[in-house]
Amino acid sequence: MIVLFSGRRGVYTFSSGLTVAYLGGLEKGSDNVSDPDVRFASADVDKVRLPFTSNKDFKGVDILLTSQWPSGVEKYGNNVEEHSDVCCSSLVSQLALSLKPRYHFSGFGGTSYERPPYRNHRVLQGSAEHVTRFIALANVGNKEKQKYLYAFSITALKFVDAVELKKQPKDVTECPYTVDASLFKSETSEVEEKVQQFFYDQKSLENRKRRHNTGHERPQKKPAQPSGPCWFCLGSPEVEKHLVISVGEHCYLALAKGGLTPDHCLIIPIAHHQSTTSAPDDILTEIETFKSSLRKYFSSVRKEVVFFERNYKTRHLQIQVVPIPRTVCQDLVDSVVNFAVSQNFELAQIPQFSDLKQIVPGMAPYFYIEFPDGEKFLYRIKQGFPIQFGREALALPSVLNMPDRADWRNCKSTKEEEIQMVAEFRGGFKKFDITLR
């Protein structure tokens, strides 16, 4: 393929049917360069994307070429070794979100980077679509010998079998972008509004609120407060503090009251947050860090670990952490999935790099479970969900073989016994504890 200079923006369709969209230059206001010939604004982006998005049969373009990187492209992906904010553009993010390119190439920034492919649909929310691969290329002949060429074979989207086109790679992630209509002066079309709803999450809500803020600083959102006494807010007098194992910056680790096993524990936010889908990113990051430390700890004692969360008939986020002997892991997933079927509901498997905030809308109730091999399952809860399902599934004869301990109220220990169990856990966990580093 030979790409000729055809202006700073546009679309070119080759005789093979391959569609290439392109946007050159830098976003207006991204640095001190004032030359309008190397600048683009929202109007330029609209001229590229609107002819496509106004077509109800539009599926995506084959290739998108941009000078700047899309802002936020690293989200859910691998980190960038060398990165500068000046090489990123929020408008390019919106263009990629609208055009859904199969390949997106960027050459500005001087750094080679390839993130895992991301999906252009929301899991369990509509039919599957093709994935997008973002590739940034370094400068030609760079001293660091970073990649500046990318060889690949591609057939025009319109000629690819639908099943083949929509195949999801194992390393696929959620889309790293969210619609921000505030970047565009014109009103969005009906199609754009559908796309906005499709990728809506808490950040888009924050963007709309920001437009009404006349001050220079973003207003600070007050932490949520429980409507009554909470047994899990660390500052609450109701908390049984002798169960606390470790306290981080945003979360703490505590022994489970009436646990399935002596080392059954909970990862809990210090402040009041109801669920993973409502918790801010700093809390979710620390939860993942605790998970990683717990995996290492239990691995050192030849155990694997299951994490699950039930956002139903509970007011405070709790990540249940249940260690499992390695000898029962082979049939673990089948045992839990089949048990769900016996309870008249079905757990839906979701991709490994899924983000619950993009799958579950708002405060909708759900049950989520993560297995030792990385497989993840979700159930959007309806009425009649058995609230002890997670414990009952892991207490099955084929797993922990302790059905009598499925209900935590049947597993009470004395305060002295709980203090002893916490001391033993804390001693074994010490060298893996992130809060002690």
Secondary structure as UniProt FT lines:
FT   STRAND          9..13
FT   TURN            15..16
FT   STRAND          19..23
FT   STRAND          26..27
FT   TURN            28..29
FT   HELIX           36..38
FT   STRAND          39..40
FT   HELIX           42..53
FT   TURN            56..57
FT   STRAND          63..66
FT   STRAND          69..70
FT   TURN            71..76
FT   HELIX           85..87
FT   STRAND          88..89
FT   HELIX           90..99
FT   STRAND          103..106
FT   TURN            108..109
FT   STRAND          113..114
FT   STRAND          118..119
FT   TURN            123..124
FT   STRAND          131..136
FT   TURN            140..141
FT   TURN            143..144
FT   HELIX           157..159
FT   HELIX           162..165
FT   TURN            170..171
FT   HELIX           181..183
FT   HELIX           190..198
FT   HELIX           202..210
FT   TURN            211..212
FT   TURN            234..235
FT   TURN            237..238
FT   HELIX           241..243
FT   STRAND          244..247
FT   STRAND          251..255
FT   TURN            257..258
FT   TURN            262..263
FT   STRAND          265..269
FT   HELIX           276..278
FT   HELIX           281..300
FT   TURN            301..302
FT   STRAND          303..311
FT   STRAND          319..325
FT   HELIX           326..328
FT   TURN            330..331
FT   HELIX           332..342
FT   TURN            343..344
FT   STRAND          348..350
FT   HELIX           356..359
FT   TURN            362..363
FT   STRAND          366..370
FT   TURN            372..373
FT   STRAND          376..380
FT   TURN            383..384
FT   TURN            387..388
FT   HELIX           389..394
FT   TURN            397..400
FT   HELIX           403..405
FT   HELIX           408..410
FT   HELIX           415..429
FT   HELIX           430..432
FT   HELIX           434..436
//
